Structures are given as C-alpha cells and as structure tokens.
Amino acid sequence: MKIGYFCNPSNPGHQRDYRSVMNEVRNLSIFCDRAGFDSIWYAEHHFSIWGREVLPNPLIMAADIAARTQRIRIGLAAAIITFWHPLRLAEDLALLDQLLDGRLEIGLGRGNYGIEGTNLNPKADPRNPKQNFEVFAETLQILKKAFTERLFNHQGTHYTVPTPGFQWDRAHPVDDADYIDAATKELKYMSVYPRPLQQPYPPLWQVVDSPLAIEYAAQNDMGIIMWRPPVETLKERFRLYQETAAKATGKPVAWGARTSVVRDTFVADTMEQARDMAERHVMRYLNWSNWRGPKIYLKPGEVLTPAQEQQQVKELTFEFVKERSLLFGTPDYVVDKIAELEEELSMEQLLVNSTWLDIPHDIAMRSMQLFADKVLPRVRGGAQPAAISQKIGAAAR
C-alpha cells in the first residue's frame, strides 16, 4: 500500500500573508519527499471569500514543488476539469508531466461549488448535474485524444475541435495535408505538443462519491479517490468499482486495485493529546464542509433517528465521525486502524490529511513527524528510510 498526503491549504479570514501559507505548503511537501511518502496531492478551489480553500491552480503548485523535491509523485486532487478549456488543459498537463520527469498523477473532478462553476464555466455549473457531467465527459474524451493521438478531432454537445471554419492563413502558412481539407483549406485535425512523458498518459484518478461516478471511473480507465465513508460503505463501493472495471476491460481486476482513501489524521503521544491538540481544528473543518450532511458517514443500511439526523446536520460531533472516518490517536492506534483498512479494502493507497483551516503549522507538522517516524515504517512493513530522521527544520531549509 502506498502512502500519500492530501494538501488543501486554507487561510481563514485571509488574516495571514499568502506567501506564509505557500511556504508552509512547501515545507510540508519537502518533508513528505524526504520522509518517504509516495505522493502529495493538491486541491483546486476558487473564490474562497472566507479563506477556507485558497489554492486556485494545483498545476502551478505542482511545478513549484517538483523543483524542490527529488522523488515524491505529485498529484492533483483534483483538477476541476470542467472549469478548464480541454485543449489548454491537455497542453498544460502534458507540459507538467514533462517538467515533473514523469512524476505526475492526475486526479479529475467535476466541481462542487456553484460560485466556481457559474463564474468560470456556466455550462458546467454543478447545480445542473446533468450538464456538468456532460462537460466533464467531453473534456475527458478530448484529453485522452490529445494525449494519445497525433491528429485528433472531436464533435460533441459542448465542444467541437477544431473550431469549424478556420482556414490556414498567413500566420500559419504550412499547407499540411494531414491537417486540412485539401479543397477548402479548412482545419480538420489538431495536435497538442508536447505529449505527456508517461505514455499513453499519467495515471488518471477521479474523486468520487456516488455509485454513478464510481461506475464511470471504472469504465474510463480511472482509479477512484474516496474520502469519508466508513469501511463497511467503502467495501460496497470498492466492490462496485471492481465489478464494473472487470466488465469494462474484460479482465479480472484485483480487489482494491486503483483505489484510494483519504483520512483526516492526527498522531500524538497519547489518545488524549491527539484529541486535545486537534479535535477543534478537524471538527471546525468538517462542519464547515458539512453541506452534504451526515449521510456520507453512514454504514450500509444505517438510518439515523430524526433527532440524530438533526443533531449531526446542525453540528457533526467528534464521537460520530471518529470511528467512521478519522485516524486520531497514538502511533499504535493509527497503525492498527490503517491495518484494518488494508485488511478489509486492500486499497492501493492511503492519503492522509492534517491541514485543517486554522491548525497551527507546527502542530500539524509535529503530527506528521510522529507519523513518519512511528507509523509509516510499520505500515510499510520495512525499515524506515534514513531521510525520515531529518527533522522538520531540515525540511524547511
């Protein structure tokens, strides 16, 4: 099982200098590279008026981190592809994979927030799920064509590539029969340059929640990234992915293959310290993002009483989410919980997250140092890399 870190930086109230926030992201990323994490993943969010999620372009972040790290794979979790023009996105992702020397992992998302879709690409407004999905599917089709075909075109509901009617002109004087209609000189095919270093393209992942999204990912050569469901629900969804992928490929698919789980994680010397140091931060974060309600934490067939439902909609409690979705406690406890996840799910990778809203950076890094020193070697089943012993200050340099 691979271990990665999910990074979604915030700056509540925009009270801090943005460079300080980015320097903390760099510090964390360098630390994860030296400590032996397999990957680090960056989110994409826009127009965060309050400062909850403040990284608008994970591709630029990935390029910056690539220049500061040696071996860690760098993921997008997710690039919200419905907000990008497909051709520009294909160019940027291919160039990024070249700059990263083939270390890129591409997580794809459809978008959750109306304020983003309405202002970046109204036809992909997530409040219109059907049309949002159409834009997502077409963008993915164009990306794959651009990555794998020297000459390609696309005729869809929302995009036509090339744009009809363009003729070679004085600015593009090469009369190339591969690209144009010989009689009309109209452009009929496109090429994207460069192509990704990883062929046919970097690993693709989709951040998913619903069964339909899981099935779509399995049918379209994408792994899945899931966040908060408990083990029992994850098992059902992993089974759906496995069965759908096997049907789509006509080949057996191993249990847990191409699956990822994200878990909010905090490690301390005692169970009490973990809760005292981080409960208020993680619960503030989870309640700020509780617009889906408590259903995402439920086990199959589980039904809350009206009073329970009302309570958790109003304010999620630590007791409600802890056993369902958190890795909070001593190194021994966290190792046991990860072992349970691996035993039940055989997932390909676990992504941990300790960066919640207003948690002080030094507190989050103290947890990650304990994770690197006392959890990571044990869940890997081998000796810890020498680099793990390099402390946080070394990462900052």
TORKOL-4160 file (C-alpha; in steps of 0.2 Angstrom, whole numbers, padded with zeros to 4 digits, m for minus):
397
<pt num="1" X="0000" Y="0000" Z="0000"/>
<pt num="2" X="0006" Y="0017" Z="m0005"/>
<pt num="3" X="0005" Y="0032" Z="0007"/>
<pt num="4" X="0002" Y="0050" Z="0002"/>
<pt num="5" X="m0003" Y="0066" Z="0009"/>
<pt num="6" X="m0018" Y="0077" Z="0003"/>
<pt num="7" X="m0015" Y="0095" Z="0004"/>
<pt num="8" X="m0029" Y="0108" Z="0004"/>
<pt num="9" X="m0022" Y="0124" Z="0011"/>
<pt num="10" X="m0033" Y="0137" Z="0019"/>
<pt num="11" X="m0031" Y="0155" Z="0027"/>
<pt num="12" X="m0046" Y="0158" Z="0037"/>
<pt num="13" X="m0051" Y="0176" Z="0036"/>
<pt num="14" X="m0036" Y="0180" Z="0025"/>
<pt num="15" X="m0028" Y="0185" Z="0040"/>
<pt num="16" X="m0011" Y="0179" Z="0035"/>
<pt num="17" X="0001" Y="0184" Z="0021"/>
<pt num="18" X="m0002" Y="0172" Z="0007"/>
<pt num="19" X="0017" Y="0169" Z="0005"/>
<pt num="20" X="0017" Y="0162" Z="0023"/>
<pt num="21" X="0003" Y="0149" Z="0018"/>
<pt num="22" X="0013" Y="0144" Z="0002"/>
<pt num="23" X="0029" Y="0142" Z="0012"/>
<pt num="24" X="0020" Y="0130" Z="0024"/>
<pt num="25" X="0014" Y="0120" Z="0009"/>
<pt num="26" X="0032" Y="0120" Z="0003"/>
<pt num="27" X="0039" Y="0115" Z="0020"/>
<pt num="28" X="0026" Y="0101" Z="0021"/>
<pt num="29" X="0030" Y="0095" Z="0003"/>
<pt num="30" X="0048" Y="0094" Z="0006"/>
<pt num="31" X="0046" Y="0085" Z="0022"/>
<pt num="32" X="0035" Y="0072" Z="0014"/>
<pt num="33" X="0048" Y="0069" Z="0000"/>
<pt num="34" X="0062" Y="0067" Z="0012"/>
<pt num="35" X="0051" Y="0056" Z="0024"/>
<pt num="36" X="0047" Y="0043" Z="0011"/>
<pt num="37" X="0029" Y="0047" Z="0007"/>
<pt num="38" X="0024" Y="0041" Z="m0010"/>
<pt num="39" X="0014" Y="0056" Z="m0016"/>
<pt num="40" X="0007" Y="0073" Z="m0011"/>
<pt num="41" X="m0009" Y="0079" Z="m0019"/>
<pt num="42" X="m0015" Y="0097" Z="m0021"/>
<pt num="43" X="m0033" Y="0103" Z="m0022"/>
<pt num="44" X="m0041" Y="0116" Z="m0034"/>
<pt num="45" X="m0053" Y="0129" Z="m0027"/>
<pt num="46" X="m0058" Y="0146" Z="m0032"/>
<pt num="47" X="m0066" Y="0162" Z="m0025"/>
<pt num="48" X="m0064" Y="0157" Z="m0006"/>
<pt num="49" X="m0071" Y="0173" Z="0001"/>
<pt num="50" X="m0068" Y="0167" Z="0019"/>
<pt num="51" X="m0052" Y="0159" Z="0015"/>
<pt num="52" X="m0057" Y="0141" Z="0018"/>
<pt num="53" X="m0048" Y="0134" Z="0002"/>
<pt num="54" X="m0035" Y="0145" Z="m0006"/>
<pt num="55" X="m0026" Y="0136" Z="m0019"/>
<pt num="56" X="m0033" Y="0140" Z="m0036"/>
<pt num="57" X="m0021" Y="0131" Z="m0048"/>
<pt num="58" X="m0014" Y="0114" Z="m0042"/>
<pt num="59" X="m0004" Y="0113" Z="m0058"/>
<pt num="60" X="0007" Y="0128" Z="m0054"/>
<pt num="61" X="0009" Y="0122" Z="m0036"/>
<pt num="62" X="0014" Y="0105" Z="m0043"/>
<pt num="63" X="0028" Y="0113" Z="m0054"/>
<pt num="64" X="0034" Y="0123" Z="m0039"/>
<pt num="65" X="0035" Y="0108" Z="m0028"/>
<pt num="66" X="0043" Y="0097" Z="m0042"/>
<pt num="67" X="0058" Y="0109" Z="m0042"/>
<pt num="68" X="0060" Y="0107" Z="m0023"/>
<pt num="69" X="0059" Y="0088" Z="m0022"/>
<pt num="70" X="0068" Y="0073" Z="m0028"/>
<pt num="71" X="0057" Y="0058" Z="m0029"/>
<pt num="72" X="0039" Y="0060" Z="m0022"/>
<pt num="73" X="0025" Y="0059" Z="m0035"/>
<pt num="74" X="0014" Y="0074" Z="m0037"/>
<pt num="75" X="m0005" Y="0073" Z="m0039"/>
<pt num="76" X="m0019" Y="0084" Z="m0042"/>
<pt num="77" X="m0034" Y="0080" Z="m0031"/>
<pt num="78" X="m0042" Y="0086" Z="m0040"/>
<pt num="79" X="m0040" Y="0097" Z="m0056"/>
<pt num="80" X="m0058" Y="0103" Z="m0059"/>
<pt num="81" X="m0058" Y="0099" Z="m0077"/>
<pt num="82" X="m0075" Y="0106" Z="m0081"/>
<pt num="83" X="m0068" Y="0124" Z="m0077"/>
<pt num="84" X="m0054" Y="0122" Z="m0090"/>
<pt num="85" X="m0054" Y="0123" Z="m0109"/>
<pt num="86" X="m0050" Y="0105" Z="m0114"/>
<pt num="87" X="m0036" Y="0110" Z="m0126"/>
<pt num="88" X="m0027" Y="0121" Z="m0114"/>
<pt num="89" X="m0029" Y="0108" Z="m0100"/>
<pt num="90" X="m0021" Y="0095" Z="m0111"/>
<pt num="91" X="m0006" Y="0106" Z="m0115"/>
<pt num="92" X="m0003" Y="0111" Z="m0098"/>
<pt num="93" X="m0005" Y="0093" Z="m0091"/>
<pt num="94" X="0007" Y="0086" Z="m0104"/>
<pt num="95" X="0020" Y="0100" Z="m0101"/>
<pt num="96" X="0018" Y="0097" Z="m0082"/>
<pt num="97" X="0022" Y="0079" Z="m0084"/>
<pt num="98" X="0037" Y="0083" Z="m0094"/>
<pt num="99" X="0043" Y="0096" Z="m0081"/>
<pt num="100" X="0040" Y="0083" Z="m0067"/>
<pt num="101" X="0050" Y="0070" Z="m0076"/>
<pt num="102" X="0035" Y="0059" Z="m0076"/>
<pt num="103" X="0030" Y="0060" Z="m0058"/>
<pt num="104" X="0013" Y="0067" Z="m0061"/>
<pt num="105" X="m0004" Y="0059" Z="m0055"/>
<pt num="106" X="m0019" Y="0067" Z="m0062"/>
<pt num="107" X="m0035" Y="0067" Z="m0051"/>
<pt num="108" X="m0050" Y="0074" Z="m0060"/>
<pt num="109" X="m0065" Y="0082" Z="m0053"/>
<pt num="110" X="m0082" Y="0089" Z="m0059"/>
<pt num="111" X="m0083" Y="0103" Z="m0046"/>
<pt num="112" X="m0094" Y="0105" Z="m0031"/>
<pt num="113" X="m0097" Y="0124" Z="m0029"/>
<pt num="114" X="m0109" Y="0135" Z="m0039"/>
<pt num="115" X="m0099" Y="0150" Z="m0036"/>
<pt num="116" X="m0085" Y="0142" Z="m0045"/>
<pt num="117" X="m0095" Y="0135" Z="m0060"/>
<pt num="118" X="m0106" Y="0150" Z="m0063"/>
<pt num="119" X="m0091" Y="0161" Z="m0064"/>
<pt num="120" X="m0078" Y="0150" Z="m0073"/>
<pt num="121" X="m0089" Y="0140" Z="m0085"/>
<pt num="122" X="m0108" Y="0142" Z="m0083"/>
<pt num="123" X="m0112" Y="0127" Z="m0094"/>
<pt num="124" X="m0103" Y="0116" Z="m0080"/>
<pt num="125" X="m0112" Y="0124" Z="m0065"/>
<pt num="126" X="m0113" Y="0109" Z="m0053"/>
<pt num="127" X="m0130" Y="0114" Z="m0048"/>
<pt num="128" X="m0135" Y="0107" Z="m0065"/>
<pt num="129" X="m0128" Y="0089" Z="m0063"/>
<pt num="130" X="m0133" Y="0083" Z="m0080"/>
<pt num="131" X="m0125" Y="0096" Z="m0090"/>
<pt num="132" X="m0110" Y="0097" Z="m0078"/>
<pt num="133" X="m0107" Y="0078" Z="m0081"/>
<pt num="134" X="m0108" Y="0081" Z="m0100"/>
<pt num="135" X="m0095" Y="0094" Z="m0099"/>
<pt num="136" X="m0084" Y="0083" Z="m0088"/>
<pt num="137" X="m0086" Y="0068" Z="m0100"/>
<pt num="138" X="m0082" Y="0078" Z="m0116"/>
<pt num="139" X="m0067" Y="0086" Z="m0108"/>
<pt num="140" X="m0060" Y="0069" Z="m0103"/>
<pt num="141" X="m0063" Y="0062" Z="m0121"/>
<pt num="142" X="m0053" Y="0077" Z="m0128"/>
<pt num="143" X="m0039" Y="0075" Z="m0115"/>
<pt num="144" X="m0037" Y="0057" Z="m0120"/>
<pt num="145" X="m0037" Y="0060" Z="m0138"/>
<pt num="146" X="m0024" Y="0074" Z="m0136"/>
<pt num="147" X="m0013" Y="0063" Z="m0126"/>
<pt num="148" X="m0014" Y="0048" Z="m0137"/>
<pt num="149" X="m0017" Y="0053" Z="m0155"/>
<pt num="150" X="m0005" Y="0064" Z="m0166"/>
<pt num="151" X="m0020" Y="0070" Z="m0176"/>
<pt num="152" X="m0037" Y="0071" Z="m0167"/>
<pt num="153" X="m0054" Y="0080" Z="m0168"/>
<pt num="154" X="m0070" Y="0080" Z="m0158"/>
<pt num="155" X="m0088" Y="0084" Z="m0161"/>
<pt num="156" X="m0098" Y="0084" Z="m0146"/>
<pt num="157" X="m0113" Y="0093" Z="m0137"/>
<pt num="158" X="m0102" Y="0107" Z="m0129"/>
<pt num="159" X="m0085" Y="0106" Z="m0138"/>
<pt num="160" X="m0080" Y="0105" Z="m0157"/>
<pt num="161" X="m0062" Y="0103" Z="m0160"/>
<pt num="162" X="m0055" Y="0111" Z="m0171"/>
<pt num="163" X="m0067" Y="0125" Z="m0171"/>
<pt num="164" X="m0076" Y="0124" Z="m0188"/>
<pt num="165" X="m0072" Y="0137" Z="m0202"/>
<pt num="166" X="m0054" Y="0141" Z="m0198"/>
<pt num="167" X="m0043" Y="0141" Z="m0213"/>
<pt num="168" X="m0024" Y="0142" Z="m0214"/>
<pt num="169" X="m0019" Y="0160" Z="m0215"/>
<pt num="170" X="m0003" Y="0170" Z="m0216"/>
<pt num="171" X="0001" Y="0167" Z="m0198"/>
<pt num="172" X="0000" Y="0148" Z="m0201"/>
<pt num="173" X="0007" Y="0146" Z="m0218"/>
<pt num="174" X="0011" Y="0127" Z="m0218"/>
<pt num="175" X="m0001" Y="0119" Z="m0230"/>
<pt num="176" X="m0001" Y="0102" Z="m0222"/>
<pt num="177" X="m0012" Y="0089" Z="m0230"/>
<pt num="178" X="m0013" Y="0079" Z="m0213"/>
<pt num="179" X="m0022" Y="0094" Z="m0205"/>
<pt num="180" X="m0033" Y="0102" Z="m0218"/>
<pt num="181" X="m0046" Y="0099" Z="m0231"/>
<pt num="182" X="m0037" Y="0099" Z="m0247"/>
<pt num="183" X="m0051" Y="0108" Z="m0256"/>
<pt num="184" X="m0057" Y="0121" Z="m0244"/>
<pt num="185" X="m0041" Y="0123" Z="m0233"/>
<pt num="186" X="m0051" Y="0121" Z="m0218"/>
<pt num="187" X="m0043" Y="0114" Z="m0202"/>
<pt num="188" X="m0049" Y="0097" Z="m0199"/>
<pt num="189" X="m0037" Y="0090" Z="m0186"/>
<pt num="190" X="m0027" Y="0096" Z="m0171"/>
<pt num="191" X="m0011" Y="0091" Z="m0162"/>
<pt num="192" X="m0006" Y="0095" Z="m0145"/>
<pt num="193" X="0013" Y="0097" Z="m0141"/>
<pt num="194" X="0021" Y="0092" Z="m0130"/>
<pt num="195" X="0013" Y="0075" Z="m0126"/>
<pt num="196" X="0015" Y="0068" Z="m0108"/>
<pt num="197" X="0031" Y="0059" Z="m0103"/>
<pt num="198" X="0021" Y="0045" Z="m0096"/>
<pt num="199" X="0013" Y="0036" Z="m0110"/>
<pt num="200" X="m0001" Y="0034" Z="m0115"/>
<pt num="201" X="m0004" Y="0047" Z="m0101"/>
<pt num="202" X="m0001" Y="0049" Z="m0082"/>
<pt num="203" X="m0011" Y="0039" Z="m0070"/>
<pt num="204" X="m0029" Y="0045" Z="m0070"/>
<pt num="205" X="m0040" Y="0046" Z="m0055"/>
<pt num="206" X="m0057" Y="0053" Z="m0051"/>
<pt num="207" X="m0063" Y="0060" Z="m0035"/>
<pt num="208" X="m0080" Y="0051" Z="m0032"/>
<pt num="209" X="m0094" Y="0050" Z="m0021"/>
<pt num="210" X="m0109" Y="0042" Z="m0030"/>
<pt num="211" X="m0111" Y="0025" Z="m0037"/>
<pt num="212" X="m0113" Y="0033" Z="m0054"/>
<pt num="213" X="m0097" Y="0042" Z="m0053"/>
<pt num="214" X="m0088" Y="0026" Z="m0047"/>
<pt num="215" X="m0095" Y="0016" Z="m0062"/>
<pt num="216" X="m0090" Y="0030" Z="m0074"/>
<pt num="217" X="m0072" Y="0030" Z="m0067"/>
<pt num="218" X="m0071" Y="0011" Z="m0069"/>
<pt num="219" X="m0077" Y="0012" Z="m0087"/>
<pt num="220" X="m0065" Y="0025" Z="m0092"/>
<pt num="221" X="m0048" Y="0019" Z="m0086"/>
<pt num="222" X="m0048" Y="0030" Z="m0070"/>
<pt num="223" X="m0044" Y="0025" Z="m0052"/>
<pt num="224" X="m0055" Y="0032" Z="m0038"/>
<pt num="225" X="m0052" Y="0043" Z="m0023"/>
<pt num="226" X="m0064" Y="0042" Z="m0009"/>
<pt num="227" X="m0064" Y="0052" Z="0007"/>
<pt num="228" X="m0075" Y="0050" Z="0022"/>
<pt num="229" X="m0086" Y="0034" Z="0021"/>
<pt num="230" X="m0083" Y="0021" Z="0034"/>
<pt num="231" X="m0075" Y="0004" Z="0030"/>
<pt num="232" X="m0092" Y="m0005" Z="0028"/>
<pt num="233" X="m0098" Y="0008" Z="0015"/>
<pt num="234" X="m0081" Y="0008" Z="0006"/>
<pt num="235" X="m0081" Y="m0011" Z="0004"/>
<pt num="236" X="m0098" Y="m0009" Z="m0006"/>
<pt num="237" X="m0091" Y="0004" Z="m0017"/>
<pt num="238" X="m0074" Y="m0004" Z="m0020"/>
<pt num="239" X="m0084" Y="m0020" Z="m0025"/>
<pt num="240" X="m0094" Y="m0009" Z="m0037"/>
<pt num="241" X="m0078" Y="m0002" Z="m0044"/>
<pt num="242" X="m0070" Y="m0020" Z="m0046"/>
<pt num="243" X="m0085" Y="m0027" Z="m0055"/>
<pt num="244" X="m0088" Y="m0013" Z="m0066"/>
<pt num="245" X="m0069" Y="m0012" Z="m0071"/>
<pt num="246" X="m0068" Y="m0030" Z="m0074"/>
<pt num="247" X="m0084" Y="m0029" Z="m0086"/>
<pt num="248" X="m0077" Y="m0014" Z="m0095"/>
<pt num="249" X="m0060" Y="m0022" Z="m0098"/>
<pt num="250" X="m0065" Y="m0040" Z="m0100"/>
<pt num="251" X="m0051" Y="m0045" Z="m0087"/>
<pt num="252" X="m0051" Y="m0049" Z="m0069"/>
<pt num="253" X="m0047" Y="m0034" Z="m0058"/>
<pt num="254" X="m0039" Y="m0037" Z="m0041"/>
<pt num="255" X="m0048" Y="m0032" Z="m0025"/>
<pt num="256" X="m0043" Y="m0014" Z="m0020"/>
<pt num="257" X="m0034" Y="m0011" Z="m0036"/>
<pt num="258" X="m0034" Y="0008" Z="m0042"/>
<pt num="259" X="m0042" Y="0013" Z="m0026"/>
<pt num="260" X="m0038" Y="0027" Z="m0014"/>
<pt num="261" X="m0045" Y="0033" Z="0003"/>
<pt num="262" X="m0042" Y="0050" Z="0011"/>
<pt num="263" X="m0042" Y="0050" Z="0030"/>
<pt num="264" X="m0040" Y="0065" Z="0042"/>
<pt num="265" X="m0026" Y="0060" Z="0053"/>
<pt num="266" X="m0018" Y="0066" Z="0069"/>
<pt num="267" X="m0004" Y="0057" Z="0078"/>
<pt num="268" X="0001" Y="0061" Z="0096"/>
<pt num="269" X="0010" Y="0053" Z="0111"/>
<pt num="270" X="m0007" Y="0049" Z="0119"/>
<pt num="271" X="m0025" Y="0047" Z="0114"/>
<pt num="272" X="m0030" Y="0062" Z="0125"/>
<pt num="273" X="m0016" Y="0073" Z="0117"/>
<pt num="274" X="m0022" Y="0069" Z="0100"/>
<pt num="275" X="m0040" Y="0075" Z="0104"/>
<pt num="276" X="m0034" Y="0090" Z="0114"/>
<pt num="277" X="m0022" Y="0096" Z="0101"/>
<pt num="278" X="m0033" Y="0093" Z="0085"/>
<pt num="279" X="m0051" Y="0090" Z="0088"/>
<pt num="280" X="m0057" Y="0108" Z="0087"/>
<pt num="281" X="m0047" Y="0110" Z="0071"/>
<pt num="282" X="m0053" Y="0095" Z="0062"/>
<pt num="283" X="m0071" Y="0097" Z="0068"/>
<pt num="284" X="m0072" Y="0115" Z="0063"/>
<pt num="285" X="m0066" Y="0109" Z="0046"/>
<pt num="286" X="m0078" Y="0095" Z="0044"/>
<pt num="287" X="m0093" Y="0106" Z="0050"/>
<pt num="288" X="m0088" Y="0120" Z="0038"/>
<pt num="289" X="m0089" Y="0107" Z="0024"/>
<pt num="290" X="m0105" Y="0098" Z="0031"/>
<pt num="291" X="m0116" Y="0104" Z="0017"/>
<pt num="292" X="m0119" Y="0086" Z="0011"/>
<pt num="293" X="m0125" Y="0081" Z="0028"/>
<pt num="294" X="m0120" Y="0066" Z="0039"/>
<pt num="295" X="m0126" Y="0053" Z="0026"/>
<pt num="296" X="m0108" Y="0052" Z="0019"/>
<pt num="297" X="m0103" Y="0044" Z="0036"/>
<pt num="298" X="m0116" Y="0031" Z="0037"/>
<pt num="299" X="m0114" Y="0012" Z="0035"/>
<pt num="300" X="m0124" Y="0002" Z="0023"/>
<pt num="301" X="m0142" Y="0001" Z="0029"/>
<pt num="302" X="m0139" Y="0013" Z="0043"/>
<pt num="303" X="m0153" Y="0025" Z="0047"/>
<pt num="304" X="m0152" Y="0039" Z="0060"/>
<pt num="305" X="m0166" Y="0044" Z="0070"/>
<pt num="306" X="m0174" Y="0061" Z="0067"/>
<pt num="307" X="m0166" Y="0068" Z="0082"/>
<pt num="308" X="m0149" Y="0061" Z="0077"/>
<pt num="309" X="m0150" Y="0067" Z="0060"/>
<pt num="310" X="m0155" Y="0085" Z="0066"/>
<pt num="311" X="m0140" Y="0085" Z="0078"/>
<pt num="312" X="m0127" Y="0079" Z="0065"/>
<pt num="313" X="m0134" Y="0091" Z="0052"/>
<pt num="314" X="m0133" Y="0105" Z="0064"/>
<pt num="315" X="m0116" Y="0101" Z="0070"/>
<pt num="316" X="m0106" Y="0085" Z="0067"/>
<pt num="317" X="m0098" Y="0078" Z="0083"/>
<pt num="318" X="m0081" Y="0070" Z="0086"/>
<pt num="319" X="m0089" Y="0055" Z="0093"/>
<pt num="320" X="m0100" Y="0052" Z="0077"/>
<pt num="321" X="m0086" Y="0054" Z="0065"/>
<pt num="322" X="m0071" Y="0047" Z="0075"/>
<pt num="323" X="m0073" Y="0028" Z="0072"/>
<pt num="324" X="m0081" Y="0030" Z="0055"/>
<pt num="325" X="m0068" Y="0042" Z="0046"/>
<pt num="326" X="m0054" Y="0048" Z="0057"/>
<pt num="327" X="m0036" Y="0042" Z="0061"/>
<pt num="328" X="m0034" Y="0050" Z="0078"/>
<pt num="329" X="m0023" Y="0044" Z="0092"/>
<pt num="330" X="m0006" Y="0036" Z="0096"/>
<pt num="331" X="0006" Y="0028" Z="0084"/>
<pt num="332" X="0000" Y="0011" Z="0089"/>
<pt num="333" X="m0018" Y="0016" Z="0087"/>
<pt num="334" X="m0016" Y="0023" Z="0070"/>
<pt num="335" X="m0006" Y="0008" Z="0064"/>
<pt num="336" X="m0020" Y="m0003" Z="0069"/>
<pt num="337" X="m0033" Y="0007" Z="0061"/>
<pt num="338" X="m0023" Y="0008" Z="0045"/>
<pt num="339" X="m0020" Y="m0011" Z="0046"/>
<pt num="340" X="m0039" Y="m0013" Z="0047"/>
<pt num="341" X="m0041" Y="m0003" Z="0032"/>
<pt num="342" X="m0029" Y="m0013" Z="0022"/>
<pt num="343" X="m0035" Y="m0029" Z="0028"/>
<pt num="344" X="m0053" Y="m0025" Z="0023"/>
<pt num="345" X="m0050" Y="m0015" Z="0007"/>
<pt num="346" X="m0033" Y="m0019" Z="0000"/>
<pt num="347" X="m0033" Y="m0002" Z="m0006"/>
<pt num="348" X="m0019" Y="0004" Z="m0017"/>
<pt num="349" X="m0015" Y="0020" Z="m0007"/>
<pt num="350" X="m0020" Y="0029" Z="0008"/>
<pt num="351" X="m0019" Y="0048" Z="0008"/>
<pt num="352" X="m0018" Y="0057" Z="0025"/>
<pt num="353" X="m0023" Y="0075" Z="0029"/>
<pt num="354" X="m0018" Y="0085" Z="0044"/>
<pt num="355" X="m0020" Y="0103" Z="0037"/>
<pt num="356" X="m0037" Y="0110" Z="0043"/>
<pt num="357" X="m0041" Y="0128" Z="0042"/>
<pt num="358" X="m0033" Y="0136" Z="0057"/>
<pt num="359" X="m0022" Y="0122" Z="0064"/>
<pt num="360" X="m0005" Y="0129" Z="0068"/>
<pt num="361" X="0008" Y="0123" Z="0055"/>
<pt num="362" X="0020" Y="0117" Z="0069"/>
<pt num="363" X="0006" Y="0107" Z="0077"/>
<pt num="364" X="0002" Y="0098" Z="0060"/>
<pt num="365" X="0020" Y="0095" Z="0057"/>
<pt num="366" X="0023" Y="0088" Z="0074"/>
<pt num="367" X="0009" Y="0075" Z="0070"/>
<pt num="368" X="0017" Y="0071" Z="0053"/>
<pt num="369" X="0034" Y="0069" Z="0061"/>
<pt num="370" X="0027" Y="0056" Z="0073"/>
<pt num="371" X="0018" Y="0048" Z="0058"/>
<pt num="372" X="0034" Y="0047" Z="0048"/>
<pt num="373" X="0044" Y="0041" Z="0062"/>
<pt num="374" X="0032" Y="0028" Z="0071"/>
<pt num="375" X="0018" Y="0024" Z="0058"/>
<pt num="376" X="0025" Y="0024" Z="0041"/>
<pt num="377" X="0039" Y="0011" Z="0043"/>
<pt num="378" X="0027" Y="m0001" Z="0052"/>
<pt num="379" X="0013" Y="0000" Z="0039"/>
<pt num="380" X="0026" Y="m0002" Z="0025"/>
<pt num="381" X="0032" Y="m0017" Z="0034"/>
<pt num="382" X="0051" Y="m0012" Z="0032"/>
<pt num="383" X="0064" Y="m0001" Z="0039"/>
<pt num="384" X="0062" Y="0017" Z="0039"/>
<pt num="385" X="0071" Y="0027" Z="0026"/>
<pt num="386" X="0086" Y="0037" Z="0033"/>
<pt num="387" X="0078" Y="0053" Z="0027"/>
<pt num="388" X="0064" Y="0051" Z="0040"/>
<pt num="389" X="0076" Y="0056" Z="0054"/>
<pt num="390" X="0078" Y="0073" Z="0046"/>
<pt num="391" X="0068" Y="0084" Z="0057"/>
<pt num="392" X="0056" Y="0097" Z="0052"/>
<pt num="393" X="0068" Y="0111" Z="0052"/>
<pt num="394" X="0079" Y="0102" Z="0039"/>
<pt num="395" X="0063" Y="0101" Z="0028"/>
<pt num="396" X="0061" Y="0120" Z="0029"/>
<pt num="397" X="0078" Y="0123" Z="0023"/>
